[in-house]
Amino acid sequence: MELESLKKPKWLNKKLEYSSMREMGLLLRSLNLHTVCEGAKCPNMGECFRNRTATFMILGDVCTRNCKFCAITKGKPSVVDDNEPKHLAEAALKLNLKHVVITSVTRDDLKDGGASQFAKCIIEVRKVLPKSSIEVLIPDFKANPEALNIVIKSRPEIVNHNVETVPSLYKAVRPMANYKQSLDVLKYIKESDNKIYTKSGIMVGLGEKEDEVLQLFDDLVAIKCDMLTIGQYLPPSYDHASLKEYVSPEVFEKYKQIALKKGFKYVASGPYVRSSYNALEGIKELREKK
């Protein structure tokens, strides 16, 4: 079934909170910053902004890849802003964030894919918020070890890289990405520094089969991925990948329990779960389990 023939279920009824979105938007624009919340049209945006949290998106707001699920603009990216790391740290300080999440568009045009900008942002945040934890959601950097080492050496608490969907759907959903390469990125990070928590996330509702999802869990556990997020795919527009199914909360809970039994240390699974949603709760839970 396609999007127009699917009736939106009762559990997908979250309303955007426009007042908090305006306030946060003014702060971000004053510092020339972007968030993936806005760029990806995240349904949790109002809630997160009200709670004074955001996932900062560095290296501009134009992506060099053409993933079919994503609302972020594709095309020729802007010049890297040298002031971005300090501005990001300033925003994190104003928000008094206990857990700072930094992501980026994919920048295949840059030699290191933007890894050095991630490192600079981490350094600047640590200067102003030394007690806060830092999570980075990185692109694959084409699995370039030199680029990955730059991020690893800056020692974020969590490195997240989303596999996004099952291998059989990559051609339709992530035509410029490679499933094995994404696994290799997560594997390399864990093998390089096992004190860093690794994290990945997937969307469901794109037409994946349950056995494919469970195999994906096994693939991530095999490379010692610590954390997993599972959320409902919601097409940003009719021009994006088609929605095939609204997955019920019961199935999300089933996936969560299976994933935990398979060996993940933390799993967030639900219709509105996104890779950075309630990210602070994830690091808290992991620390409590130590």
Phi and psi in degrees as a GROMACS rama.xvg file:
@    title "Ramachandran Plot"
@    xaxis  label "Phi"
@    yaxis  label "Psi"
@TYPE xy
-99.5353  171.081  GLU-2
-52.9902  -45.0301  LEU-3
-67.656  -18.525  GLU-4
-99.9009  1.45314  SER-5
-101.934  128.756  LEU-6
-86.7005  129.87  LYS-7
-65.1158  126.26  LYS-8
-76.0347  164.653  PRO-9
-65.8483  -24.6098  LYS-10
-79.6891  -5.0097  TRP-11
-107.571  76.4785  LEU-12
-131.366  21.0326  ASN-13
-69.2076  133.908  LYS-14
-102.179  142.082  LYS-15
-72.5649  141.294  LEU-16
-104.024  95.4545  GLU-17
-69.4373  -30.1405  TYR-18
-64.9664  -44.4391  SER-19
-69.5296  -31.1979  SER-20
-67.1038  -38.5683  MET-21
-65.7453  -44.2414  ARG-22
-62.1287  -48.755  GLU-23
-65.9434  -38.538  MET-24
-59.2691  -40.6975  GLY-25
-62.9882  -42.6133  LEU-26
-62.1574  -47.1226  LEU-27
-64.2468  -42.5457  LEU-28
-67.4648  -33.2371  ARG-29
-65.2048  -22.7281  SER-30
-108.985  9.62115  LEU-31
56.5321  43.9785  ASN-32
-111.751  157.73  LEU-33
-123.123  157.2  HIS-34
-125.599  148.066  THR-35
-68.6898  -23.3925  VAL-36
-55.6459  -46.6298  CYS-37
-76.0034  -47.3528  GLU-38
-60.9147  -36.8001  GLY-39
-95.081  3.18542  ALA-40
54.1242  48.9262  LYS-41
-67.3442  133.14  CYS-42
-68.2613  -15.4359  PRO-43
-89.8221  1.49478  ASN-44
-54.8894  -50.0303  MET-45
-61.8294  -43.7086  GLY-46
-61.8139  -46.7566  GLU-47
-65.8431  -42.4376  CYS-48
-63.7338  -37.9514  PHE-49
-61.3866  -35.671  ARG-50
-85.8863  9.96151  ASN-51
61.9702  39.7325  ARG-52
-127.4  152.083  THR-53
-161.756  154.643  ALA-54
-101.907  106.628  THR-55
-67.4926  135.966  PHE-56
-113.893  112.799  MET-57
-96.1436  172.508  ILE-58
68.6032  30.7391  LEU-59
90.1091  -171.164  GLY-60
-126.861  21.9393  ASP-61
-123.045  127.844  VAL-62
-101.638  146.766  CYS-63
-87.3646  -2.34079  THR-64
-111.832  171.663  ARG-65
-126.195  44.4523  ASN-66
-57.1471  137.546  CYS-67
-84.1418  -4.77858  LYS-68
-100.624  -10.9218  PHE-69
-104.16  140.278  CYS-70
-88.7807  -8.2378  ALA-71
-66.7302  140.175  ILE-72
-60.3114  137.104  THR-73
-105.572  144.893  LYS-74
151.759  -148.708  GLY-75
-86.4086  117.324  LYS-76
-75.9978  166.484  PRO-77
-83.2914  169.561  SER-78
-67.1379  142.335  VAL-79
-63.9438  131.42  VAL-80
-86.9154  112.649  ASP-81
-67.1994  -21.0043  ASP-82
-87.924  -6.67382  ASN-83
-57.7174  -45.2086  GLU-84
-58.6419  -42.3522  PRO-85
-70.2981  -38.0377  LYS-86
-65.2218  -40.1198  HIS-87
-62.7709  -44.6411  LEU-88
-62.9379  -37.8886  ALA-89
-62.8257  -43.0485  GLU-90
-65.374  -43.2357  ALA-91
-61.1298  -37.6892  ALA-92
-68.8608  -44.2819  LEU-93
-60.9297  -34.9737  LYS-94
-83.4398  -10.6437  LEU-95
52.7704  50.652  ASN-96
-73.2863  134.964  LEU-97
-86.5074  -23.1297  LYS-98
-139.867  118.504  HIS-99
-105.766  125.747  VAL-100
-111.461  127.149  VAL-101
-125.387  127.843  ILE-102
-130.298  -173.851  THR-103
-156.382  163.745  SER-104
-70.7638  163.703  VAL-105
-81.1501  130.156  THR-106
-121.586  75.7616  ARG-107
-67.2806  -11.9968  ASP-108
-78.591  -15.5848  ASP-109
-95.7759  142.898  LEU-110
-56.8347  -42.6504  LYS-111
-101.394  11.6035  ASP-112
68.3069  5.95449  GLY-113
98.6744  7.65327  GLY-114
-58.9735  -39.6638  ALA-115
-65.1957  -31.5669  SER-116
-68.9229  -37.5689  GLN-117
-57.9018  -47.7147  PHE-118
-61.7263  -42.515  ALA-119
-63.1808  -39.958  LYS-120
-64.4229  -42.7636  CYS-121
-61.1372  -44.4377  ILE-122
-60.8673  -45.1009  ILE-123
-67.7214  -38.9601  GLU-124
-64.9587  -40.825  VAL-125
-63.348  -30.8752  ARG-126
-63.5159  -39.2092  LYS-127
-99.7272  -22.7385  VAL-128
-132.997  67.2175  LEU-129
-63.0628  -22.1982  PRO-130
-94.3615  -5.75175  LYS-131
-84.8314  147.279  SER-132
-87.0918  155.573  SER-133
-127.909  133.247  ILE-134
-122.817  132.719  GLU-135
-116.949  135.502  VAL-136
-108.651  102.569  LEU-137
-102.548  154.087  ILE-138
-73.8694  -177.893  PRO-139
-81.0843  -10.2716  ASP-140
50.6436  23.415  PHE-141
56.6221  26.9589  LYS-142
57.2974  30.5713  ALA-143
-73.6367  113.379  ASN-144
-58.0873  -36.9891  PRO-145
-62.6809  -42.6867  GLU-146
-66.9859  -44.6503  ALA-147
-62.4104  -36.7926  LEU-148
-63.4953  -33.9269  ASN-149
-61.4284  -43.5313  ILE-150
-69.7179  -45.4738  VAL-151
-58.6934  -43.184  ILE-152
-67.9908  -19.0921  LYS-153
-82.902  -5.00539  SER-154
55.4236  54.9162  ARG-155
-68.5414  153.274  PRO-156
-67.9694  -36.8787  GLU-157
-130.273  133.163  ILE-158
-115.648  119.163  VAL-159
-109.125  134.708  ASN-160
-142.358  118.58  HIS-161
-83.5545  130.495  ASN-162
-79.6203  -20.1872  VAL-163
74.4627  -46.97  GLU-164
-158.165  178.149  THR-165
-75.9055  155.432  VAL-166
-54.9973  -36.9635  PRO-167
-65.1764  -18.189  SER-168
-101.276  0.123191  LEU-169
-60.3155  -42.6078  TYR-170
-60.6891  -37.4928  LYS-171
-83.5109  -30.8563  ALA-172
-106.254  -39.5942  VAL-173
-129.889  65.6045  ARG-174
-62.4085  -21.5857  PRO-175
-102.76  10.1242  MET-176
-117.691  172.736  ALA-177
-140.72  125.325  ASN-178
-59.5059  -48.0291  TYR-179
-63.0025  -37.6505  LYS-180
-63.5124  -39.2271  GLN-181
-64.4412  -40.8862  SER-182
-62.5474  -40.0068  LEU-183
-62.3733  -36.7243  ASP-184
-61.2839  -50.5902  VAL-185
-64.1932  -39.5151  LEU-186
-63.8307  -43.5828  LYS-187
-63.6273  -41.4183  TYR-188
-61.8459  -47.9168  ILE-189
-65.3896  -40.3582  LYS-190
-70.6124  -27.4175  GLU-191
-79.2552  -35.0438  SER-192
-153.486  97.4748  ASP-193
-75.6744  -0.481981  ASN-194
-83.3783  -15.7247  LYS-195
-83.3194  130.154  ILE-196
-76.4592  133.769  TYR-197
-103.5  148.494  THR-198
-144.627  146.998  LYS-199
-146.63  165.967  SER-200
-146.5  154.853  GLY-201
-135.531  158.228  ILE-202
-106.437  145.916  MET-203
-121.608  159.363  VAL-204
105.619  6.91647  GLY-205
-94.6216  -1.62728  LEU-206
111.517  7.95527  GLY-207
-69.4057  152.21  GLU-208
-97.9004  154.049  LYS-209
-59.0797  -41.6037  GLU-210
-65.1405  -28.7593  ASP-211
-69.8681  -39.3672  GLU-212
-63.9172  -43.6076  VAL-213
-67.1039  -34.9672  LEU-214
-66.3269  -38.1934  GLN-215
-60.8399  -41.9704  LEU-216
-56.6358  -46.5004  PHE-217
-61.6537  -40.1617  ASP-218
-62.2612  -41.0306  ASP-219
-72.2923  -40.3601  LEU-220
-63.49  -36.8338  VAL-221
-62.1092  -27.1925  ALA-222
-102.256  17.0795  ILE-223
63.1302  37.6403  LYS-224
-70.0755  130.203  CYS-225
-84.4916  -37.2909  ASP-226
-128.615  147.11  MET-227
-140.455  137.524  LEU-228
-121.087  140.881  THR-229
-132.085  121.969  ILE-230
-137.136  166.13  GLY-231
-79.0533  129.24  GLN-232
-72.4787  130.196  TYR-233
-128.145  111.473  LEU-234
-60.8375  131.099  PRO-235
-67.385  -26.3619  PRO-236
-161.38  174.86  SER-237
-72.5267  -12.3689  TYR-238
-84.5896  -7.91281  ASP-239
-94.1327  178.638  HIS-240
-53.4401  140.735  ALA-241
-72.5345  141.354  SER-242
-79.048  128.464  LEU-243
-102.971  -25.3123  LYS-244
-161.754  140.844  GLU-245
-91.4282  117.013  TYR-246
-85.6717  132.771  VAL-247
-74.2208  154.548  SER-248
-55.9498  -31.6064  PRO-249
-65.4363  -38.4039  GLU-250
-69.8362  -38.5066  VAL-251
-60.3042  -42.4212  PHE-252
-66.8598  -37.9312  GLU-253
-60.8776  -47.1414  LYS-254
-60.2806  -40.0435  TYR-255
-60.9211  -47.9713  LYS-256
-65.7229  -39.734  GLN-257
-63.4083  -44.3023  ILE-258
-62.9963  -40.5745  ALA-259
-65.0732  -40.8737  LEU-260
-65.4517  -30.3709  LYS-261
-74.9263  -18.6244  LYS-262
130.558  -0.476761  GLY-263
-66.3072  143.495  PHE-264
-83.0608  -23.6569  LYS-265
-150.606  134.733  TYR-266
-137.398  127.653  VAL-267
-113.919  124.268  ALA-268
-142.71  121.605  SER-269
177.175  164.111  GLY-270
-53.9909  -38.3634  PRO-271
-99.7301  6.22587  TYR-272
-68.2392  134.235  VAL-273
-129.46  165.748  ARG-274
-59.2312  -27.2668  SER-275
-114.205  3.49965  SER-276
-67.1721  128.41  TYR-277
53.0503  38.5947  ASN-278
-60.8256  -31.2952  ALA-279
-60.7837  -37.4239  LEU-280
-63.2026  -34.9383  GLU-281
-63.5429  -48.5876  GLY-282
-67.4645  -34.3992  ILE-283
-61.699  -45.9982  LYS-284
-64.093  -40.7556  GLU-285
-64.1505  -40.784  LEU-286
-66.8996  -35.4925  ARG-287
-67.1432  -28.7744  GLU-288
-80.9635  -13.6746  LYS-289
